[in-house]
Structures are given as structure tokens and as C-alpha cells.
Amino acid sequence: MDAALHHTVGDGVATVVISHPAKRNAMTASMWRALPELLELLAEDDAVRVLVLTGAGTTFCAGADISSLTGRDDPQALSVAAEEALAAFPKPTLAAIRGFCVGGGSQLAAACDLRFAEEGASFGVTPAKLGIVYPASSTRRLASVVGPAWAKYMLFSAELIGAETALRAGFLNELLPAGGLEERVAGFARTLTTRSRLTQAAAKEFADGRTDRDAYWAAQAAASGDTAEGVAAFLERRAPAFGWRPS
């Protein structure tokens, strides 16, 4: 099977699948290039409320396929562009992880808002094995997810850590038993599609450290009517029909 990114959209959830079975879903140069373009299309699709990133089969992503690079390719530039596009995606993003999540795989997972994994998954950031300086933006993002001490542990050692350690470090939000990942992620994604887009969009910016949009979100909240709708729905014991949409 060719190396490619596949995606589906249904019930408000876009699922992007990293597929390169011959190399444990390692990202080729063309896949790195394709991801920002795909994310842009999905961001503009009003039917998409949540994005799930996962890998085909039993592996999330084992890094970058170095053999796919040409002499003109800058592997760090390609991976960072994809990582930044994923981090900037304006809707909630979840990584659903099985098996290896290493190198570029961990880079993509860290760029998602949330990470769910199945028992047996392995995680690692491995540039120290190759004498590579990990990108500054990627290092800062990893440290924001797991804290400076765990980021240093992973980057200094380049060792793989198991799923239970990744959970303890804060890299994972949830660790599921074997066979339980798909159902839990699907259920959680469905829950997110029922919540306020306004709340989610503002919370994503605030949590990611943006400090120049406080007044913007206050104005959006005042004009949206979502708070009144949420309170009314609660009192009437019905599902809310939130009206806010990104402009």
C-alpha cells in the first residue's frame, strides 16, 4: 500500500489516518507536505467539529521516512510546518495512539490538544541518537505538555518510554486497555461535538498561551447568546443549540 494520508468526515468528526504500513507509518516528504493542506481544508469545513489523528493498523507513526527525502528537502522544515499547522488547527484535536509514537510521531501527537493511547504504546523523541538539534518550537511545545524535566529526560536520553510512564509524565490524557481505544475516542469526540464551539475556541487559544485576544473573546461571548442558551437548556433539561460559529 502506498504511503498516504487518508481522511473521513462523519458526524462532525474528521479522522486523519497516517498510512505507510511498510515503514510503521513513517511520514514521507510528500506526507509532511500534504498534512498542512489537508488541515486547511478541514478547518474551513463547517461540518467538522473535531479532528482525530491516528495511524493505520497497530502503529501511530514511527517518525520520518528519511529514504523519501530528496537533496532539496529540509526534513526539519517539513516536520515543523506540519506540526505548526496541526497546533494551529482551530478546532479540538485528538491523537489516538497505538504502538510506536516516535520521533515525528511524537512531534505530531504533542501538537494535538489531547492524546489517548492504548496499552502497549511506546513514545520517544530521538534526535540525541543522531546528533540533531531538535527544533526550538518543538522543544518548547513538548515542555509545555510534559514540563521541562520530562522534556529533558526524553530529549537527553532518546529512550523510549512506555504508555504508563507517558501517562504519568502528562504526555497522555488517557490510557485505555487493549481494544478500548477506538470506542473511547469515538465517544469522547462525539461529546465534544455537542459542546459550545465558542467555549472550545476561546479555551484553546487561552490554554495555548495567546494573550492578545481577551477582549475579542469577551465581545464574542457577549454577542453570541450561547451563555443564555446554555443556561436555558440546563434549566429545561434539553440539549443546548449553541449558535456561535467562527467568522
Phi, psi and omega per residue, in radians:
M1 nan 2.403 -3.127
D2 -1.199 2.689 3.052
A3 -1.296 2.236 -3.073
A4 -2.886 2.855 2.943
L5 -1.791 2.193 3.097
H6 -1.935 2.614 3.095
H7 -2.556 2.673 3.046
T8 -2.364 2.717 3.063
V9 -2.299 2.211 3.106
G10 -2.794 2.393 3.096
D11 0.934 0.670 3.066
G12 1.482 -0.025 -3.068
V13 -2.028 2.175 3.003
A14 -1.683 2.243 3.101
T15 -1.986 2.095 3.110
V16 -1.863 2.182 -3.057
V17 -1.978 2.143 3.038
I18 -1.425 2.072 -3.034
S19 -2.263 1.926 3.034
H20 -2.721 1.188 -2.966
P21 -1.002 -0.549 -3.094
A22 -1.145 -0.388 -3.092
K23 -2.294 0.715 3.088
R24 0.892 0.734 3.088
N25 1.062 0.530 3.021
A26 -1.107 2.484 -3.089
M27 -1.429 2.167 3.028
T28 -1.446 2.955 3.106
A29 -1.019 -0.715 -3.129
S30 -1.187 -0.571 3.093
M31 -1.216 -0.716 3.071
W32 -1.027 -0.737 -3.123
R33 -1.198 -0.614 -3.061
A34 -1.286 -0.487 -3.019
L35 -1.105 -0.844 3.114
P36 -1.032 -0.664 3.128
E37 -1.141 -0.733 3.117
L38 -1.136 -0.753 -3.138
L39 -1.099 -0.635 3.109
E40 -1.095 -0.743 3.107
L41 -1.111 -0.751 -3.110
L42 -1.236 -0.567 3.096
A43 -1.129 -0.598 -3.111
E44 -1.435 -0.183 -3.106
D45 -1.474 1.937 -3.093
D46 -1.153 -0.331 3.115
A47 -1.286 -0.309 -3.117
V48 -1.554 2.076 3.108
R49 -1.835 -0.510 -3.050
V50 -2.495 2.558 3.069
L51 -2.078 2.314 3.060
V52 -2.001 2.211 3.076
L53 -1.890 2.238 -3.114
T54 -2.580 3.113 3.123
G55 -2.025 2.675 3.109
A56 -1.233 2.482 3.049
G57 1.224 -2.337 -2.990
T58 -1.810 0.232 -3.124
T59 -2.340 2.463 3.062
F60 -1.348 -1.244 3.120
C61 -2.904 2.178 -3.087
A62 -1.621 0.307 3.052
G63 2.037 -2.543 -3.123
A64 -1.864 2.455 3.069
D65 -1.497 1.648 -3.059
I66 -1.072 -0.545 -3.089
S67 -1.152 -0.293 -3.102
S68 -1.493 -0.171 -3.056
L69 -1.380 2.512 3.026
T70 -1.740 3.019 3.126
G71 -1.095 -0.373 -3.131
R72 -1.524 -0.218 -3.058
D73 -1.426 2.398 2.973
D74 -1.849 1.810 -3.017
P75 -1.040 -0.643 3.129
Q76 -1.188 -0.709 3.134
A77 -1.089 -0.701 3.131
L78 -1.127 -0.829 -3.080
S79 -1.209 -0.673 -3.139
V80 -1.172 -0.677 3.107
A81 -1.076 -0.720 3.112
A82 -1.194 -0.741 3.116
E83 -1.057 -0.803 -3.112
E84 -1.156 -0.648 3.096
A85 -1.119 -0.675 3.123
L86 -1.211 -0.751 3.129
A87 -1.120 -0.554 -3.113
A88 -1.501 -0.072 -3.137
F89 -0.986 2.246 -2.928
P90 -1.398 0.014 -3.116
K91 -2.099 2.836 -3.117
P92 -1.000 2.399 3.139
T93 -2.171 2.411 3.139
L94 -2.209 2.362 2.965
A95 -1.718 2.212 3.085
A96 -1.899 1.963 -2.840
I97 -2.057 2.225 2.926
R98 -2.191 2.622 3.000
G99 1.116 -2.457 -3.050
F100 -1.323 2.307 3.024
C101 -2.331 1.452 -2.883
V102 -2.256 2.580 3.070
G103 1.017 -2.097 3.119
G104 -1.053 -0.447 3.072
G105 -1.146 -0.799 3.078
S106 -1.153 -0.576 3.098
Q107 -1.078 -0.788 3.119
L108 -1.215 -0.727 -3.141
A109 -1.082 -0.710 3.138
A110 -1.139 -0.466 3.134
A111 -1.356 -0.229 3.070
C112 -1.377 2.761 3.125
D113 -1.214 -0.674 -3.054
L114 -2.387 2.676 -3.120
R115 -2.354 2.148 3.078
F116 -2.046 2.389 -3.113
A117 -2.401 2.763 3.086
E118 -1.716 2.603 3.082
E119 -0.871 2.451 3.130
G120 1.683 -0.134 3.110
A121 -1.213 2.651 3.118
S122 -2.236 2.521 -3.044
F123 -2.289 2.513 3.105
G124 -2.930 2.596 3.046
V125 -2.137 1.942 -2.773
T126 -1.960 0.297 -3.088
P127 -1.086 -0.443 -3.136
A128 -1.142 -0.337 3.066
K129 -1.304 -0.331 -3.046
L130 -2.042 0.009 -3.108
G131 1.238 0.525 -3.115
I132 -1.739 2.400 3.012
V133 -1.422 2.023 3.139
Y134 -1.111 2.442 -3.082
P135 -0.946 2.483 -3.108
A136 -1.017 -0.789 -3.109
S137 -1.128 -0.653 3.140
S138 -1.214 -0.673 3.102
T139 -1.109 -0.784 3.134
R140 -1.124 -0.678 3.138
R141 -1.156 -0.762 3.104
L142 -1.043 -0.770 3.131
A143 -1.119 -0.566 3.116
S144 -1.227 -0.451 -3.139
V145 -1.456 -0.832 -3.005
V146 -1.920 -0.126 -3.062
G147 1.593 2.745 -3.076
P148 -1.049 -0.692 -3.059
A149 -1.132 -0.804 3.131
W150 -1.239 -0.605 3.073
A151 -1.066 -0.760 3.094
K152 -1.116 -0.733 3.120
Y153 -0.986 -0.832 -3.096
M154 -1.206 -0.738 -3.086
L155 -1.331 -0.693 3.141
F156 -1.128 -0.752 -2.988
S157 -1.572 -0.525 -3.017
A158 1.021 0.310 3.124
E159 -1.428 2.629 3.028
L160 -1.368 2.478 3.033
I161 -2.050 2.612 -3.141
G162 -1.383 3.021 -3.060
A163 -1.146 -0.651 3.139
E164 -1.160 -0.673 3.076
T165 -1.159 -0.716 3.116
A166 -1.089 -0.632 3.081
L167 -1.157 -0.794 3.139
R168 -1.111 -0.603 3.138
A169 -1.297 -0.276 -3.112
G170 1.653 0.054 3.103
F171 -1.207 -0.624 -3.139
L172 -1.779 2.493 2.978
N173 -1.480 -0.674 3.131
E174 -2.513 2.551 3.041
L175 -2.085 2.142 -3.041
L176 -1.872 2.633 3.054
P177 -1.169 2.806 3.133
A178 -0.925 2.286 3.141
G179 1.507 -0.052 -3.060
G180 -1.822 -0.045 -3.024
L181 -1.196 -0.881 -3.020
E182 -1.052 -0.807 -3.106
E183 -1.137 -0.734 -3.118
R184 -1.173 -0.785 3.139
V185 -1.117 -0.747 3.125
A186 -1.077 -0.751 3.133
G187 -1.161 -0.724 3.133
F188 -1.174 -0.715 3.105
A189 -1.082 -0.711 3.100
R190 -1.079 -0.708 3.095
T191 -1.037 -0.764 -3.123
L192 -1.091 -0.569 -3.133
T193 -1.200 -0.268 -3.140
T194 -1.630 -0.131 -3.053
R195 -1.612 2.978 -3.080
S196 -1.195 2.149 3.046
R197 -1.102 -0.619 3.133
L198 -1.052 -0.899 3.126
T199 -1.011 -0.808 -3.088
Q200 -1.117 -0.792 -3.092
A201 -1.133 -0.758 3.127
A202 -1.176 -0.767 -3.122
A203 -1.086 -0.646 3.141
K204 -1.100 -0.792 3.132
E205 -1.153 -0.786 -3.116
F206 -1.101 -0.806 -3.098
A207 -1.151 -0.521 3.122
D208 -1.451 0.043 2.991
G209 1.673 0.117 3.127
R210 -1.273 2.321 -3.018
T211 -2.122 0.088 -3.056
D212 -1.857 0.200 -3.044
R213 -2.179 0.316 -3.119
D214 -1.042 -0.842 -3.111
A215 -1.157 -0.640 3.117
Y216 -1.042 -0.837 -3.085
W217 -1.250 -0.550 3.053
A218 -1.095 -0.727 3.121
A219 -1.181 -0.703 3.103
Q220 -1.076 -0.743 3.137
A221 -1.115 -0.739 -3.119
A222 -1.135 -0.618 -3.054
A223 -1.548 -0.294 -2.953
S224 -1.364 -0.592 -3.026
G225 1.377 0.071 -3.095
D226 -1.157 -0.635 -3.135
T227 -1.119 -0.801 3.123
A228 -1.076 -0.718 3.121
E229 -1.145 -0.727 3.139
G230 -1.109 -0.751 3.117
V231 -1.150 -0.765 3.137
A232 -1.089 -0.750 3.132
A233 -1.105 -0.690 3.109
F234 -1.081 -0.822 -3.107
L235 -1.172 -0.566 -3.126
E236 -1.592 0.007 3.098
R237 0.967 0.881 3.084
R238 -2.343 2.921 3.091
A239 -1.271 2.361 3.132
P240 -1.274 2.639 3.047
A241 -2.016 1.399 -3.079
F242 -1.198 2.392 -3.027
G243 -1.790 -0.222 -3.045
W244 -1.173 2.394 3.035
R245 -2.310 2.564 3.087
P246 -1.127 2.461 -3.109
S247 -1.455 nan nan
